[in-house]
Amino acid sequence: MGRIVVTNHLTLDGVMQAPASADEDTRGGFERGGWAPPYNDEVMGAVMAEGMAKEGSLLLGRRTYEHFASFWPKQTDGNPFTEVLNRTQKYVASTTLEEPLPWENSTLLGGDVPEAVATLKQELDHDLGILGSGELIRSLMPHGLIDEFLLTIHPLVLGQGRRLFGDDGAYAALRLADTKPTTTGVIIARYVLDRSHPGGPR
């Protein structure tokens, strides 16, 4: 059975919206996009590259998929992530998109998303990585479908923006499995779901 591993950039107040660029996601009038790149360093690059090098597939929500599909296939400057993302199998959770999807190696997961993802986990023998896709993450958490979070926690408080964990979200007990500081003050923390914790999903 496969595992679902979330990798996301966060601020100290839990915001995950538009880390890469100002125009990445302006929902809700968000004007503080592009907050993550100034904190990149060799430590961050090495951790992200290690994750990309692992065998596995991607599981993406519609918005993240469309953003990635409009950007990564066009990067022909030798960026190592482009080739990896192009050849990686991508599963897209959406009730509005239709086949065929525009990006190579993309498969649509329609219908009941948690049910479809649970079936996919049972069928696969490798990890499913989630990038971005906040709404997808929040829909899977009540079902205990997410096994691990790799979070880059930035020393920054934005005071606005969409957060990874909302006020009305699911309960989850996590165990810290690894942590690594960068030279720019980011803490890279890996948490795994503690299924033995009282009150949490099994």
Order of alpha helices (4+ residues) and beta strands (2+ residues): beta-alpha-beta-alpha-alpha-beta-beta-alpha-beta-alpha-beta-beta-beta
